[in-house]
Amino acid sequence: MRELDVIVGALRDAARIVMGGDRSAESKETIVGTYDVVTGSDVAAEELIISRIRESFPDDTIISEETNPDAVVTGRTWAIDPIDGTMNYTRGIPLFGMQAVFMEDGVPKASAIYLPVQGEMFTASSEGAFLNGEAIKVSDPRPLKKCIMSTGDFSRKSETFRKAQAVLLGECYDDIARFKVMGAACIDFAYLACGRTDLHVRFVNRIWDFMPGLYLAEMAGAVYDHGIFEKDRILIMCSSEQVLAEAMDIIYPRLERCFR
């Protein structure tokens, strides 16, 4: 698929900027968090990715975190996160990556997540999900108590999201095997897609944060409840229907209380 080829090439080119670039951080206040940071590498990588897309598809809409965050999804649309996990990146923590997704009328058609430190390129299209060209799939079903769950490190001004995070990490602690807070959505979704974790829970906001990885994980076989995703913007994405059923029975009712 031509669009996927463009994404992959752009992310690989941008990785050279990211790996050798400016990691000094400037704080920024945003509606999604009380504290967030941006680096010179974020901006430079984003500009390069946009230029690569424009070379092939000059009339498409591009939503990008640093330069065009408020564009509306319509027709042929791309969403870009030049560095996902910027805080990790600035501190030398190797859990960060770059991601992008191509959509038609809001429906994802191709996405890629590149983890440059690990040299891992995750891709998704109608043909399935792949890691460095090899097909991947989610983990086999297992009881919730034996599952590894990742969740976002929600830096949110929303009191509701803060309460829900506290409930998730507190009341649900004994219902799973391990919690992982990676600090980067790209890691969360990529690890779910290739079977390294079993479920991922997050409160979704900006499309560049979740859509590249959501599509990747879905094409690898992950499932989620579309109703609560649309209603409450809660994503509980699991490796199987069996795990999802347990999560919806045990985890979701506790989170739902925070939204009522």
C-alpha positions as CSV (number, residue, x, y, z in Angstrom):
1,M,0.0,0.0,0.0
2,R,1.5,3.3,-1.1
3,E,0.3,5.2,2.0
4,L,1.9,2.7,4.3
5,D,5.2,2.9,2.3
6,V,5.2,6.6,2.8
7,I,4.6,6.3,6.6
8,V,7.4,3.8,7.0
9,G,9.9,5.8,4.9
10,A,9.0,9.0,6.7
11,L,9.4,7.5,10.2
12,R,12.7,5.9,9.3
13,D,14.0,9.2,8.0
14,A,12.7,11.1,11.0
15,A,14.4,8.7,13.3
16,R,17.7,10.0,12.3
17,I,16.7,13.4,13.6
18,V,15.3,12.0,16.8
19,M,18.2,9.7,17.7
20,G,20.8,12.3,17.0
21,G,18.8,15.4,17.9
22,D,18.0,17.9,20.5
23,R,16.6,16.3,23.7
24,S,16.5,19.5,25.8
25,A,12.9,20.1,26.9
26,E,10.7,23.1,27.1
27,S,7.6,22.8,29.2
28,K,4.2,23.4,27.6
29,E,0.8,23.8,29.1
30,T,-1.9,21.8,27.3
31,I,-5.5,20.8,27.8
32,V,-4.4,17.2,28.2
33,G,-2.0,17.6,31.0
34,T,-0.7,19.9,33.8
35,Y,2.9,19.3,32.6
36,D,4.1,18.3,29.2
37,V,7.3,18.9,27.3
38,V,8.4,19.5,23.7
39,T,11.9,19.3,22.2
40,G,13.5,20.6,19.1
41,S,13.5,17.1,17.8
42,D,9.7,16.9,18.1
43,V,9.3,19.9,15.8
44,A,12.1,18.9,13.3
45,A,10.9,15.3,13.0
46,E,7.3,16.4,12.5
47,E,8.3,18.8,9.8
48,L,10.1,16.1,8.0
49,I,7.3,13.6,8.2
50,I,4.8,16.2,6.9
51,S,7.1,17.1,4.0
52,R,7.3,13.4,3.0
53,I,3.5,13.0,3.0
54,R,3.0,16.3,1.1
55,E,5.4,15.1,-1.6
56,S,3.1,12.2,-2.4
57,F,-0.3,13.4,-1.3
58,P,-0.3,17.3,-1.4
59,D,-4.0,17.7,-0.9
60,D,-4.6,15.4,2.1
61,T,-5.4,16.7,5.6
62,I,-2.6,16.3,8.2
63,I,-3.2,16.4,11.9
64,S,0.0,16.8,13.8
65,E,0.7,17.3,17.5
66,E,3.1,20.2,17.4
67,T,2.0,22.2,14.3
68,N,-1.6,21.4,13.4
69,P,-3.3,19.7,16.4
70,D,-6.8,21.1,15.7
71,A,-7.3,19.9,12.2
72,V,-10.5,18.0,11.6
73,V,-10.6,14.4,10.4
74,T,-12.3,14.5,7.0
75,G,-11.8,12.5,3.8
76,R,-8.1,11.5,3.4
77,T,-6.5,12.4,6.7
78,W,-3.1,11.6,8.4
79,A,-2.4,11.8,12.1
80,I,1.2,12.1,13.3
81,D,3.0,11.9,16.6
82,P,6.7,12.7,15.9
83,I,7.9,11.6,19.3
84,D,5.5,9.6,21.5
85,G,6.9,9.4,25.0
86,T,8.7,12.7,24.9
87,M,9.3,12.8,28.6
88,N,11.0,9.4,28.4
89,Y,13.0,10.7,25.5
90,T,14.3,13.7,27.3
91,R,15.4,11.6,30.3
92,G,17.2,8.9,28.3
93,I,14.5,6.3,29.0
94,P,14.4,4.1,25.8
95,L,10.6,3.8,25.8
96,F,9.6,6.2,23.1
97,G,8.8,6.0,19.4
98,M,7.3,7.7,16.4
99,Q,3.9,6.9,15.0
100,A,1.4,7.9,12.2
101,V,-1.8,6.6,10.8
102,F,-3.6,7.2,7.5
103,M,-7.5,7.3,7.5
104,E,-10.2,7.6,4.9
105,D,-13.4,9.3,6.4
106,G,-12.1,8.5,9.9
107,V,-11.5,4.8,9.2
108,P,-7.8,3.8,9.6
109,K,-6.3,2.1,6.5
110,A,-2.6,2.1,7.4
111,S,-0.4,2.8,10.4
112,A,3.1,2.4,11.6
113,I,4.9,2.7,14.9
114,Y,8.7,2.8,14.9
115,L,10.7,2.2,18.1
116,P,14.2,3.4,17.0
117,V,16.2,2.3,20.0
118,Q,15.0,-1.2,19.6
119,G,15.0,-1.1,15.8
120,E,11.4,-2.3,15.7
121,M,9.0,-1.2,12.9
122,F,5.4,-2.2,13.6
123,T,3.0,-1.8,10.6
124,A,-0.7,-2.4,10.0
125,S,-2.9,-2.5,7.0
126,S,-5.7,-4.6,5.6
127,E,-3.1,-7.4,5.2
128,G,-2.6,-7.6,9.0
129,A,-0.1,-6.6,11.6
130,F,3.7,-7.0,11.2
131,L,6.9,-6.4,13.1
132,N,9.9,-5.8,10.9
133,G,8.0,-7.6,8.1
134,E,7.0,-10.7,10.1
135,A,3.3,-11.3,11.0
136,I,2.4,-10.8,14.6
137,K,-0.6,-11.6,16.8
138,V,-1.8,-10.9,20.3
139,S,-1.2,-13.4,23.1
140,D,-3.3,-16.4,23.7
141,P,-6.2,-16.2,26.2
142,R,-5.4,-16.5,29.8
143,P,-7.2,-15.7,33.1
144,L,-7.2,-12.0,34.0
145,K,-5.2,-12.8,37.2
146,K,-2.4,-14.1,34.9
147,C,-2.4,-11.1,32.6
148,I,0.0,-8.2,32.2
149,M,-1.8,-4.9,31.8
150,S,-0.3,-1.6,30.7
151,T,-1.9,1.7,31.3
152,G,-1.2,5.3,30.4
153,D,0.7,7.7,32.8
154,F,-2.2,10.1,32.6
155,S,-1.0,13.6,33.1
156,R,-4.5,15.1,33.1
157,K,-6.2,18.2,34.4
158,S,-9.5,16.3,34.4
159,E,-10.5,15.4,37.9
160,T,-12.5,12.5,36.5
161,F,-9.4,11.0,34.8
162,R,-7.3,11.4,37.9
163,K,-9.9,9.6,40.0
164,A,-10.2,6.9,37.4
165,Q,-6.5,6.4,37.3
166,A,-6.3,6.1,41.1
167,V,-9.1,3.5,41.0
168,L,-7.4,1.5,38.2
169,L,-4.0,1.3,40.0
170,G,-5.5,0.9,43.4
171,E,-8.7,-1.2,43.4
172,C,-7.8,-3.4,40.4
173,Y,-4.3,-4.2,41.7
174,D,-5.1,-7.7,42.9
175,D,-7.1,-8.6,39.8
176,I,-4.1,-8.9,37.4
177,A,-0.6,-10.3,37.4
178,R,1.3,-7.1,36.8
179,F,0.8,-3.4,35.9
180,K,3.1,-1.7,33.5
181,V,3.2,2.1,33.0
182,M,5.4,2.6,29.9
183,G,4.9,6.3,29.5
184,A,4.3,6.0,25.7
185,A,1.1,4.9,24.0
186,C,3.2,3.6,21.0
187,I,4.9,1.1,23.4
188,D,1.6,0.1,25.0
189,F,-0.1,-0.7,21.7
190,A,2.9,-2.3,20.1
191,Y,3.5,-4.6,23.0
192,L,-0.1,-5.6,23.1
193,A,-0.1,-6.3,19.4
194,C,2.9,-8.7,19.5
195,G,1.8,-10.5,22.6
196,R,4.2,-9.0,25.2
197,T,1.2,-7.8,27.3
198,D,-2.4,-8.9,27.5
199,L,-4.5,-5.8,27.9
200,H,-4.2,-2.0,27.7
201,V,-6.4,0.5,29.5
202,R,-6.4,4.2,28.7
203,F,-8.6,7.3,28.6
204,V,-8.4,8.5,25.0
205,N,-8.1,12.1,23.9
206,R,-6.0,13.2,20.9
207,I,-6.2,11.0,17.8
208,W,-2.4,10.9,17.2
209,D,-2.0,9.3,20.6
210,F,-4.2,6.3,20.2
211,M,-5.3,5.7,16.6
212,P,-2.0,4.4,15.1
213,G,-1.6,1.9,17.9
214,L,-5.3,1.0,18.2
215,Y,-5.4,0.0,14.5
216,L,-2.2,-1.9,14.8
217,A,-3.4,-3.9,17.8
218,E,-6.8,-4.5,16.2
219,M,-5.2,-5.9,13.1
220,A,-3.1,-8.2,15.3
221,G,-6.3,-9.6,16.8
222,A,-7.0,-7.3,19.9
223,V,-10.6,-6.5,20.8
224,Y,-12.3,-3.8,22.7
225,D,-15.8,-2.6,23.7
226,H,-16.8,0.0,21.1
227,G,-19.7,1.2,23.2
228,I,-17.8,2.4,26.2
229,F,-15.1,3.7,23.9
230,E,-17.6,6.0,22.2
231,K,-19.6,6.8,25.4
232,D,-16.9,7.4,28.0
233,R,-13.7,7.5,25.9
234,I,-12.4,4.6,28.0
235,L,-10.4,2.0,26.0
236,I,-10.1,-1.4,27.5
237,M,-8.3,-3.3,24.7
238,C,-7.6,-7.0,25.3
239,S,-5.9,-10.0,23.6
240,S,-9.1,-12.0,23.3
241,E,-12.8,-11.9,23.9
242,Q,-12.3,-14.0,27.0
243,V,-9.9,-11.5,28.6
244,L,-12.2,-8.6,27.6
245,A,-15.2,-10.3,29.2
246,E,-13.4,-10.6,32.5
247,A,-12.1,-7.0,32.3
248,M,-15.6,-5.7,31.5
249,D,-16.9,-7.6,34.5
250,I,-14.2,-6.7,37.0
251,I,-12.4,-3.6,35.9
252,Y,-14.9,-1.5,34.0
253,P,-17.6,-1.2,36.7
254,R,-15.0,0.4,39.0
255,L,-13.9,2.9,36.4
256,E,-17.5,3.6,35.4
257,R,-18.3,5.0,38.8
258,C,-15.8,7.8,38.2
259,F,-17.8,8.9,35.1
260,R,-21.2,9.0,36.7
